[in-house]
Amino acid sequence: MKTKQVIGILLIVVGLVSLLMGGFSWTREKKVIDLGPIEATTRERESLPIPPIVGGLILAAGVVLLVVKAK
């Protein structure tokens, strides 16, 4: 595969994920208290929301890269 095709496929995947899931999210574990044998942690869910219009544009850019032939 050519570099242009790989980038196009990656853009399509990212565009579809952002349209279907609304963005990306992950969980981070954070230590709150550490007093010798006593330890307390908390989990924080963080997300990176991607607006649907941006997801659609990324998807369209990926399709264009795959469809347009090189000169």
C-alpha positions in Angstrom: 0.0 0.0 0.0 1.1 3.5 -0.6 1.4 6.1 2.1 -1.6 8.0 0.7 -3.8 5.0 1.0 -2.7 4.3 4.6 -3.4 7.9 5.6 -6.8 7.7 3.9 -7.8 4.5 5.7 -6.6 6.0 9.1 -8.7 9.1 8.5 -11.7 7.0 7.6 -11.4 5.0 10.8 -10.9 8.1 13.0 -13.9 9.8 11.3 -16.1 6.8 11.8 -15.1 6.4 15.5 -15.8 10.1 16.1 -19.2 10.0 14.4 -20.3 6.8 16.1 -18.9 7.3 19.6 -18.8 11.1 19.8 -15.1 11.2 20.5 -12.5 9.3 22.6 -12.5 8.6 26.3 -10.1 6.9 28.8 -9.8 6.3 32.5 -6.9 7.6 34.6 -6.1 6.3 38.1 -4.8 8.9 40.5 -3.3 8.4 44.0 -5.0 10.7 46.5 -3.5 9.6 49.9 -0.4 7.6 50.6 0.2 7.2 54.4 2.5 4.2 54.8 0.3 1.1 54.5 -2.8 3.2 53.9 -3.4 4.2 50.3 -6.3 5.7 48.5 -6.8 6.1 44.8 -9.5 7.4 42.6 -10.4 6.9 39.0 -11.1 9.8 36.7 -12.8 9.4 33.4 -11.5 11.8 30.8 -12.7 12.4 27.3 -11.9 14.2 24.1 -15.2 15.1 22.4 -15.1 15.5 18.7 -18.0 17.4 17.1 -19.9 15.5 14.4 -19.0 18.1 11.7 -15.3 17.5 12.4 -15.8 13.8 12.3 -17.7 14.1 9.0 -14.9 16.2 7.5 -12.2 13.8 8.6 -14.2 10.9 7.1 -14.7 12.8 3.8 -11.0 13.7 3.6 -10.1 10.0 4.0 -12.5 9.0 1.2 -11.1 11.7 -1.0 -7.6 10.4 -0.5 -8.6 6.9 -1.5 -10.7 7.9 -4.5 -8.5 10.6 -6.1 -5.8 9.1 -8.3 -2.3 10.2 -8.2 -1.0 12.2 -11.1 
